[in-house]
Amino acid sequence: MIRHILFLVLGFALFSCGNDEEDLPPIEERVSTAINGLKDKLTAPRNGWRLEYQPTEESGIFFMLLDFKENGEVNIQSDVADNDGEFIDQTITYRIDNALGLELIFETFGVFHHLFEQDNASFGAEFEFLYVGEEDENLIFESKSDFFIPSQIRFEQADANDDRIFSLELAENISFFEDVVTPRVFGADAPGQRLILKDRDITIFWSLDPVKRNVNVEFAAFGTTDEEIFSGGRLDISHSTGYSLRNDRLVLTEPLSFSLGRSLTISEFAFSDFSMTGPAFCELDSDNSPSYQGFAQGHGEVTMQSTLLTSRGSDFTPNVYSVNVDFLFDGELNRLTDDNGIIAQKFPEASGFIIFYGVQLTDPDIPIYSLGIILSDGNLLLREYEPTNTKVNLIEFELTDGYFFSDGEPAGATEGLKAVTDEIFEGGNLYAFEIPLEGLELFKLFNPCNQYEIILVR
C-alpha cells in the first residue's frame, strides 16, 4: 500500500513540474530579462554608485565612483594614481553575462584589471563579479574567483558630492615612497618609512605598500633623530592593517595602539606638505628621499620619511656567514661571477664568500672581523675590517689594509681582494634583511650606495 502511494506522489510531482515548465517563458527570454533587469538597476541612480573596494581582508580600501550607461560603457573615477593617473577618470566597456549566475564583467583594461595584475595576478583583486542581490537599495556582488569564502562588494548609491572624498594628491605623493631603493633579490622588500612624532618624542617604523594599501608596523623607539633612536629604548610591534585615503587623510583600518613611556592610539594621519628633502641613505649620494609633513590626530606634528631601518634584519648578530659565490649581485642584479663581474675577473677560481663577524673559530689566526673569498682549493683570502656597530639592522664598518691568507698568498691576491671588497662595500654601510625560509637562517645584505646585494647563510 505504501509503495503504491509513493508512486502516485512521484507521478503527481512529475506531472506538476512538466506543467510549470510549459508555463514558463523560454530560457533565452528569461536570461535576457534577468540581464536587462540588472542593467536597469546599474544605470538607474542619477549620481551612479559609490564603491569602497577591498580586494582581500589584508588589503586596504580603494575608493571608486561608477556611472553605468545604457550603451555598455561605464565611467570609473578612482583614487588609484598609478600609471601616471590613467585610472583617476576612465571610461571603459562592461557587459552582463549569465553563466554561474548573473555576472558583471568589466571588459576593457581599467582600474580593476590593474589591481588584478598586482603580485603576478595573486593580489586577490577581480574584474568579474557575481550578482548576489539587493540590500537596502544597495547592489551586492561577490568575487567570482575566490576559492573559499568569496569577498563581497557593495555598490551604494552615490551622492552628488562624493567626488570630494578623493585624495588624489595624497595617493600620488605616497607612491613616491615606493620608488626608494630596497633589496630585490628573492623578492623585493616593501619600502620602509619612519613616522616622527615630534610632540611625543617617538618614532614609529613601518613598511607601507601603496599598491596593496597596507602597512606593517614593526617597532617604535624613543627619539626623533638617529642618535636618539639608536641609544634609546625600542618596542617591537607586530601590527598589520590596511588603510584608505579619504579627505587628504591616511586612515588605518585597524588603529595602532602601543605603550612606550605613554599609551598611544593612532587611527589616521593628515598629510599636507610633500617634498623630496628626506635623508639620503648613502653619504656618497646627494639624492634625497621623500618627506611628508602633517599631523597625527591627537598627537601633533608628524613627518613621514623613507628608511632602511627594519626589525626584519636585527637578528644579524655576531657569527660566521657564508654563501656560494654566485649569490653576490650588483645594482642591476647581475651576478658578480658573470663574465663582466669583478669576482669573475679577479678570482675566477672562487667558490664561496665568507664573513667572520666577531667570532673566533678553531684557527686562532683567522681575524674575527674579516671577509673575503673562498677559493675552490679551500684557501681563505680575507680582508680585515674595523669592529662594527650594528644598530637595529644597520651595520657600520671600515675596511682596513690588513689581509689574511690561510694557505699562502696567491699571485695578485692582495690587489684583487682590495678591488673586490672596495667595490662591493663602497660607502661602508650595509643593511641586513632576514629572508624567511624554514630551516635556514638566511639574510641579504644591501649596500644603499651601489645597490649591491649579498645573500648569506648563518
C-alpha positions in Angstrom: 0.0 0.0 0.0 2.8 2.4 1.0 4.6 1.5 -2.3 1.6 2.5 -4.4 1.2 5.8 -2.5 4.8 6.7 -3.3 4.4 6.0 -7.0 1.3 8.2 -7.0 3.1 11.1 -5.2 6.1 10.9 -7.6 3.9 10.8 -10.7 1.9 13.8 -9.5 5.2 15.7 -8.8 6.5 14.9 -12.3 3.2 15.9 -13.9 3.1 19.2 -12.0 6.8 20.1 -12.9 6.0 19.4 -16.5 3.1 21.8 -16.5 5.1 24.5 -14.7 7.9 24.2 -17.3 5.4 24.6 -20.1 4.0 27.8 -18.5 7.5 29.4 -18.2 8.9 31.6 -21.0 11.8 30.1 -23.0 15.2 30.0 -21.2 16.7 32.6 -23.6 13.9 35.0 -22.8 14.3 34.5 -19.0 18.1 35.1 -19.3 17.6 38.2 -21.3 15.0 39.5 -18.8 17.4 38.9 -15.9 20.3 40.6 -17.7 18.2 43.7 -18.7 16.9 43.8 -15.1 20.4 44.1 -13.6 21.4 46.6 -16.3 18.3 48.7 -15.4 19.4 48.6 -11.8 23.0 49.6 -12.6 22.0 52.6 -14.8 19.2 53.9 -12.6 21.0 56.1 -9.9 21.4 59.7 -11.0 24.9 60.0 -9.5 26.0 56.4 -10.1 27.4 54.1 -7.4 30.0 54.6 -4.7 32.3 51.6 -4.0 34.8 51.1 -1.3 36.7 48.3 -2.9 38.7 46.0 -0.6 40.1 43.0 -2.6 41.1 41.0 0.4 40.9 41.2 4.2 44.6 42.1 4.4 44.5 44.9 1.8 43.4 48.4 2.2 40.4 50.2 0.6 40.2 51.8 -2.9 37.5 54.5 -3.3 35.6 54.5 -6.6 32.6 56.1 -8.3 31.0 54.1 -11.1 28.5 55.6 -13.6 26.9 52.9 -15.8 25.5 53.9 -19.2 22.9 52.2 -21.3 25.3 51.9 -24.2 27.5 49.4 -22.4 30.1 51.9 -21.1 30.9 52.8 -17.5 32.8 55.8 -16.2 35.0 54.9 -13.3 36.7 57.5 -11.1 39.1 56.1 -8.6 41.8 57.2 -6.1 44.4 54.9 -7.7 47.1 57.2 -9.0 49.2 54.6 -10.7 50.2 54.6 -14.4 50.5 58.4 -14.5 46.9 58.9 -13.4 45.4 56.6 -16.0 42.8 55.2 -13.6 41.7 58.5 -12.0 38.9 59.1 -14.5 38.4 56.4 -17.2 35.5 55.2 -19.4 35.6 51.5 -20.3 33.1 48.9 -21.5 31.2 46.4 -19.4 28.8 43.6 -20.0 26.4 41.4 -18.1 26.5 37.6 -18.7 24.7 34.7 -17.3 26.9 31.6 -16.6 27.2 30.7 -12.9 24.5 33.3 -12.4 24.3 37.0 -13.4 27.9 38.3 -13.9 29.1 41.9 -14.1 32.3 41.9 -16.3 34.5 45.0 -16.8 35.7 44.3 -20.3 38.4 46.8 -21.4 41.5 47.4 -19.3 40.9 49.6 -16.3 41.5 50.0 -12.6 40.0 46.6 -11.7 42.3 44.9 -14.2 45.3 46.9 -12.9 44.7 45.7 -9.4 44.1 42.2 -10.6 47.5 42.1 -12.1 49.4 43.0 -8.9 51.7 40.4 -7.4 51.6 38.4 -10.7 47.8 38.3 -10.5 47.9 36.9 -6.9 46.8 40.0 -5.1 43.2 38.9 -4.9 41.5 41.7 -6.9 38.9 40.9 -9.5 37.2 42.3 -12.6 34.4 39.8 -12.9 31.7 39.8 -10.2 28.7 37.6 -9.4 25.5 39.4 -8.7 24.1 38.4 -5.3 21.1 40.6 -4.9 19.8 43.9 -3.4 20.0 45.1 0.2 18.6 48.4 1.4 18.8 49.8 -2.2 22.4 48.7 -2.5 23.6 46.1 -5.0 25.6 43.2 -3.6 28.2 41.4 -5.7 30.9 38.9 -4.8 34.2 37.8 -6.2 34.0 35.2 -8.9 37.4 33.7 -8.3 37.8 33.4 -4.5 38.2 29.8 -3.6 36.8 29.6 -0.1 34.6 32.5 1.2 34.0 34.9 -1.6 34.6 38.6 -0.7 31.5 40.7 -1.1 31.4 44.1 -2.8 28.6 46.6 -2.0 27.5 49.2 -4.6 26.0 52.1 -2.7 24.1 54.9 -4.4 26.4 57.9 -4.7 25.7 61.4 -3.6 26.4 64.4 -5.8 29.4 65.5 -3.6 31.1 62.1 -3.2 33.8 63.1 -5.6 35.2 65.4 -2.8 36.3 62.4 -0.9 39.0 61.6 -3.4 42.6 62.2 -2.1 44.4 62.1 -5.4 47.4 64.3 -4.4 47.9 62.2 -1.3 47.8 59.0 -3.3 50.3 60.3 -5.9 52.7 61.6 -3.2 52.6 58.3 -1.3 53.6 56.4 -4.4 56.9 58.2 -4.4 57.9 56.2 -1.3 57.6 53.1 -3.4 60.4 54.3 -5.7 63.0 54.3 -2.9 65.7 51.6 -3.5 65.3 48.4 -1.4 66.7 44.9 -1.7 65.2 43.0 -4.6 66.9 39.5 -4.7 64.4 36.8 -3.7 61.6 39.2 -3.8 61.5 43.0 -3.4 61.2 44.2 0.2 58.3 46.7 0.8 59.8 50.1 1.3 60.1 51.2 4.9 59.2 54.6 6.5 59.7 56.3 9.8 56.9 58.4 11.3 58.4 61.0 13.5 56.0 62.2 16.2 57.8 65.4 17.2 55.5 66.3 20.1 55.7 62.8 21.6 59.5 62.4 21.0 58.7 59.0 19.5 59.4 57.5 16.0 57.3 54.7 14.6 58.8 52.4 11.9 56.6 50.6 9.4 56.7 49.3 5.9 54.0 50.8 3.6 52.8 49.1 0.4 50.9 51.8 -1.7 49.8 49.1 -4.2 48.0 46.9 -1.7 47.3 49.8 0.6 48.5 48.1 3.8 51.2 48.8 6.4 53.2 46.5 8.7 54.2 48.3 11.9 57.5 46.9 13.1 58.7 48.9 16.1 58.7 52.3 17.9 61.6 54.0 19.5 62.2 57.0 21.8 63.7 60.0 20.0 63.4 61.6 16.6 67.0 61.5 15.4 69.2 58.5 14.5 71.4 59.1 17.5 68.4 59.3 19.9 66.7 56.2 18.3 69.9 54.1 18.5 70.6 55.0 22.1 67.1 55.0 23.5 64.5 52.3 24.2 62.8 50.3 21.5 59.5 48.5 21.4 58.9 45.7 18.9 55.3 45.9 17.5 53.5 43.4 15.3 50.6 45.2 13.8 49.4 44.9 10.2 46.4 46.7 8.8 45.0 48.1 5.6 44.4 51.8 5.0 42.2 54.1 2.9 42.7 57.6 1.6 39.9 60.0 2.5 39.8 63.8 2.5 43.6 64.0 2.4 44.0 61.6 5.3 45.6 58.2 5.5 43.1 56.3 7.7 44.1 53.0 9.3 41.5 50.2 9.0 42.7 48.9 12.4 44.0 51.7 14.7 47.6 51.4 16.0 47.9 51.1 19.8 51.0 50.7 21.9 52.7 51.9 25.1 56.2 53.5 25.1 56.5 55.8 28.0 52.9 56.5 27.5 49.9 54.9 25.8 49.2 55.9 22.2 46.4 55.1 19.9 46.6 56.4 16.3 43.9 56.0 13.7 44.8 58.4 11.0 47.4 60.8 9.6 46.6 64.0 7.8 49.5 64.8 5.4 49.8 68.2 3.7 53.3 69.2 2.7 55.3 66.9 0.4 58.9 67.4 -0.7 62.0 65.5 -1.8 64.0 66.7 1.2 64.3 63.5 3.2 67.6 62.0 4.2 69.9 60.2 1.7 70.7 56.6 2.5 74.4 56.9 1.4 76.8 59.6 2.4 78.3 59.4 -1.1 74.9 60.1 -2.7 73.3 63.6 -2.8 69.9 62.3 -3.9 67.4 62.9 -1.2 64.3 60.8 -0.4 60.6 61.7 0.0 59.4 63.6 3.1 55.7 64.3 4.0 54.7 66.7 6.8 51.4 66.6 8.6 49.5 65.8 11.8 48.7 62.6 13.6 45.2 63.1 15.1 45.6 63.7 18.8 49.4 63.6 18.7 50.6 66.7 16.9 53.1 67.1 14.1 54.2 64.1 12.2 56.9 63.6 9.5 57.0 60.5 7.3 60.3 59.7 5.7 61.8 56.7 3.9 64.2 54.5 5.9 66.1 51.2 5.5 65.9 50.5 9.3 63.8 47.4 10.0 63.4 44.9 12.7 63.4 42.3 9.9 67.2 42.3 10.0 68.0 42.9 13.6 68.9 39.2 14.1 72.1 39.7 12.1 74.4 39.2 15.1 78.0 38.0 15.6 78.6 34.7 13.8 80.1 33.3 10.7 78.2 33.9 7.4 78.9 32.3 4.1 77.4 31.6 0.7 78.2 30.2 -2.7 80.0 32.9 -4.7 77.2 33.0 -7.2 74.9 34.8 -4.7 76.6 38.2 -4.9 74.8 40.7 -7.2 75.5 44.2 -8.5 73.0 47.0 -8.7 71.5 45.6 -11.9 71.1 42.2 -10.3 73.9 40.7 -12.4 76.0 38.1 -10.6 79.5 39.2 -9.7 80.6 35.9 -11.2 79.2 36.7 -14.6 81.8 37.5 -17.4 81.9 41.2 -16.6 81.6 40.7 -12.8 84.5 41.7 -10.7 84.8 38.4 -8.9 85.0 36.6 -12.3 87.7 39.0 -13.4 89.8 38.9 -10.2 89.1 35.4 -8.8 87.7 33.0 -11.5 88.5 30.1 -9.2 86.4 31.5 -6.3 83.8 29.1 -4.9 82.4 31.0 -1.9 82.2 34.2 0.0 82.5 34.4 3.8 82.2 37.0 6.6 83.7 36.5 10.1 81.6 38.7 12.3 83.2 39.0 15.7 83.6 35.3 16.5 86.8 33.1 17.0 87.0 29.8 15.2 89.3 26.9 16.0 92.1 28.6 13.9 93.2 31.5 16.2 95.0 33.2 13.3 91.8 34.0 11.4 90.8 37.6 12.2 87.5 37.7 13.9 86.5 40.7 11.8 87.3 39.8 8.3 85.6 39.0 5.0 86.5 37.7 1.6 86.8 34.9 -0.9 87.0 31.1 -0.5 88.9 29.5 -3.4 88.0 26.1 -4.8 91.1 24.6 -3.1 89.8 25.9 0.3 92.3 28.8 0.6 90.7 31.7 2.5 91.5 35.2 1.1 90.4 37.6 3.8 90.5 41.4 4.3 90.1 42.8 7.8 87.7 45.5 8.9 87.2 47.5 12.0 84.8 46.1 14.6 81.2 47.0 13.5 78.4 48.7 15.3 75.0 47.1 14.5 72.1 49.5 15.1 68.8 47.7 14.5 69.8 46.3 11.1 72.4 48.9 10.1 75.9 47.6 10.0 78.7 50.2 10.0 82.3 49.2 9.4 85.6 50.4 7.8 87.8 48.2 5.7 91.5 48.2 6.7 94.7 47.2 4.9 95.1 44.0 6.9 94.9 40.8 4.9 95.0 37.1 5.8 95.6 34.1 3.6 95.0 30.7 5.1 97.3 28.8 2.7 99.7 31.4 1.4 99.0 34.4 -0.8 98.3 33.6 -4.5 99.8 36.0 -7.0 97.9 39.3 -7.1 95.6 38.2 -4.3 96.0 41.4 -2.2 95.3 43.8 -5.1 92.5 41.6 -6.3 90.8 41.3 -2.9 91.2 45.1 -2.3 89.4 45.8 -5.6 86.6 43.3 -5.0 85.9 44.4 -1.4 86.2 48.1 -2.3 83.6 47.7 -5.0 81.2 45.6 -3.0 81.3 47.6 0.2 81.6 51.1 -1.2 80.4 53.5 1.4 81.0 51.4 4.4 77.3 50.9 5.4 75.2 47.8 4.9 71.6 47.0 5.9 70.7 43.4 6.9 67.3 41.9 5.9 66.2 38.5 7.0 64.8 36.2 4.3 62.1 34.0 5.8 62.9 30.4 4.8 62.1 27.5 7.1 65.2 25.5 8.1 67.7 28.2 7.2 68.9 31.4 8.8 69.2 33.4 5.6 70.0 37.1 5.2 70.6 39.5 2.5 73.0 42.4 2.9 72.1 45.6 1.0 74.5 48.4 0.1 72.5 51.6 -0.5 75.4 53.3 -2.2 75.5 50.9 -5.2 72.5 48.6 -4.6 74.8 45.6 -4.4 73.3 42.6 -2.6 74.8 39.6 -0.8 72.8 36.5 0.2 74.3 34.9 3.3 73.6 31.8 5.4 74.4 31.9 9.1 
